[in-house]
């Protein structure tokens, strides 16, 4: 695989002008930032754009623009053998067929690695960057933000495989630090009560989803919620206080019969960007990834990109503005999905948000929904939302347990979408598709047929 990274790097070295095309999520933005910075350091000319997906319209435009070289990051694995007129390199981690094995394509799946947790799009891009120059090891922290943005630490509560090697690079380069800590979101910037209220993996029974209950839970443990006039966040707690909270959560889970495996998920490896200031949205990789999502998902990828490239002035300020909007939209989206009610079928369950949730955050909301107490974990969850151009965006999420039993959402969604003239792809545990409006029922039937086959074989 490192051999392939060097091969891909040589295409870059041979080009003068490169156009980067990347995906509109945290992994895509960090991938795009790594690609941009690599080219800047090489003193090449470059340009960059972010897209929701690689559709025919985008590809035809790229062909017309007649770029010397197009670098697809965190997408593109679906078009390796097509569009020969497009001079391209691809650093991606989405599932791909084996005929995608061409010299300009770096993808962990081609090397027997699982792109859902061993390497992200930013990680694949980083491997090429490192092959260009060892000096680019400082970009490893962005690769880890990308991996965390794609929830690649979820399976083992830590990063493994090639991701773990990238973490090592980051530690050696002095840009990353790993800490075993509570895994919940918002350790640095959220008030403690919010950290527990929104705790989802694992849920805290009786506490998650309820503000009053999380306040009571902390008060019972005699944890001060405020320091002078400001709310304390997780990083403000003393070691002993952290231990008290963690053990109370673990006890609570065990006493409610969740078992050791679930309870042990409270703790995991967390990743800190040690050149960033503690207590900011940029210090913890998970929070950094969310900050980036709140830019790209609203068409403001330039903002996230500039923050990745080091801006701590006006772009960061703008990113923080977008973040508060994003948080608000997620809370509303989750509320909306709850009210829509989930429809259960034999092999899937689904909800249709219509125009109620933006298509660019339907995946995040579907994932949050699957992690709520009221949703059945025995079936994959599908969320539908209308897109701006009259199509339907589909997001599907499942548990690791179902994947271990043979579920592969990427294959199921790809095949089902194809049958109704849509496009699909992704990973075994999380996948997406875009389909024509009005075809939802037909699509669900195809998905169910595929999943049935996967779970019996
Ligand atoms: Mn990705």
Boltz pocket constraint, residues with backbone or C-beta under 6 A from the ligand:
constraints:
  - pocket:
      binder: B
      contacts: [[A, 27], [A, 28], [A, 74], [A, 93], [A, 120], [A, 121], [A, 122], [A, 146], [A, 150]]
      max_distance: 6.0
